[in-house]
């Protein structure tokens, strides 16, 4: 099963290598990994997407916690949360298909962020499903290049009763 | 008042003294020259080794023998990379140790400078934690943290890499009193509810077994283990790393379990209905075929490291905590004598069964008069000659298994072996470290002719410091354990296991200034052991010419369940 795990780590050099090394050394999967500083510049947040059964996930979480540089580990899988990815897609665009591309961009609430005589570059954010969907729709026009971030996630606030 | 400034090397020495370090193992080089200059008149005993791997194993042996962290100083590049096997050995067996490596000056890092190696990168997966000190201002905090991390929780090696310019930069010496590490807080106290659950489970069982590991030794919990076991009368086995954690001569002790464990221990574990694992980690050499390990048992597992729990075997009652603290709480949680008497009555039959297994299948070998020396006999004679009062270290292979089987360890920290990594060449330098920790004790390395040649250069170290370490080479002219596997599982195709060329060990010892002895016949064994034990001021190397075709029994073939043992 796919899990999204948030890991708070000390913002020091080598910490990414500790995490990546743990996953490779113990045969755990990383599907994607995002890292950036938090509000506290001494702490970074890593969002890791990984797969495995319950016992593998238990070990991943325990081993992450065991690293001295890791402050907190949180698995989002069991709770309400928001997930987002961002992709930049460079599409072959010509006078015949520009309108169609723009309508798809519109439907997905994406943005055209760069235009050249022969291309559109589209920025799209959303969950993995949405990004896959737009990629499939754009594919017939000819995708020249695609760059995707990993996934980030945040827990939803408790709803008022 | 402003304190006087000191350079990094002087601060390094001050920090070691504050940590109570009295002995360091090392080898100098360019990047650590500032430290060696500061060491010149420091009140620290520095043991000059002949190879950096030796230094790490010595620090390891020192730590295993007296429980205090071993300390190593080596230079950058090759000095640092030579420590890797030793660090990995200590990591696998959870030995507290701090390794200090020199590094090229910060400005040169990443430039492929002379004697540069990314030792922090190299040792990341085999240290509990490691550091590169980039700023002299961080040096004292990092050293404080390094010792704290190495010695607390599940212990382990920590490496501190120190660039040369950091060692010469100056700062005030102000050693921090406390460590502030939010992200590192080991759990020492077990959950009371879980402990209660464990006690109930034990008391409801009819065929309980205690399976104790190296964690009992590391936690100094032998007395507490004994108190619980004796109070309940539970048959007890230990892992290789746990030997000595429970008295080897105790009537409730079944011997070691696992691949070369005793018949009774392996049968008991296979048939138990309640397995109490204490400071052990269900290693594959212990469990055999994992699906058929303790198939009828509810498993209780006490360990300080949460990652050890339910890693290989699903556990019914996990208790995360320090073994000593948990055992003390467990003892308190035991019910009144009446309930215990009832429990003992229920387990009487089981104890009789375990006893019967022990009686029908003892560890044994056959020494023929006029035949070749049996290696097991050497160990037994050593046991009798020392009355068990010795620290035994081992190399890896058959010598290690015979030392585990035929010497009885009544006290913890008297059996020192590379259990997890299985490092050949470990035993001799480890014996030197143990001897330095206990100068007055008899320390014997049980070696093979293969293993001993992997760190034989440390004979010079032992001679230099007048250490009366004994090395008993069970010389069968082959890499015995590999040969045994080839005999059993590879159709007796003895591919590259025969070491037909070897030095004359007696002359070799003498060349180093040590004592060399040799025993060729069974009758010579006892007198030679006695002669070796008499030497008090230099190392002794004894070459026992043993039967090359002797095998280690019982043996559970890899991947087989524990009750499928090959017996003598």
Boltz contact constraints between the chains, C-beta under 6 A:
constraints:
  - contact:
      token1: [A, 21]
      token2: [B, 124]
      max_distance: 6.0
  - contact:
      token1: [A, 21]
      token2: [B, 125]
      max_distance: 6.0
  - contact:
      token1: [A, 25]
      token2: [B, 125]
      max_distance: 6.0
  - contact:
      token1: [A, 62]
      token2: [B, 306]
      max_distance: 6.0
  - contact:
      token1: [A, 62]
      token2: [B, 307]
      max_distance: 6.0
  - contact:
      token1: [A, 63]
      token2: [B, 307]
      max_distance: 6.0
  - contact:
      token1: [A, 66]
      token2: [B, 307]
      max_distance: 6.0
  - contact:
      token1: [A, 68]
      token2: [B, 129]
      max_distance: 6.0
  - contact:
      token1: [A, 68]
      token2: [B, 184]
      max_distance: 6.0
  - contact:
      token1: [A, 70]
      token2: [B, 183]
      max_distance: 6.0
  - contact:
      token1: [A, 71]
      token2: [B, 183]
      max_distance: 6.0
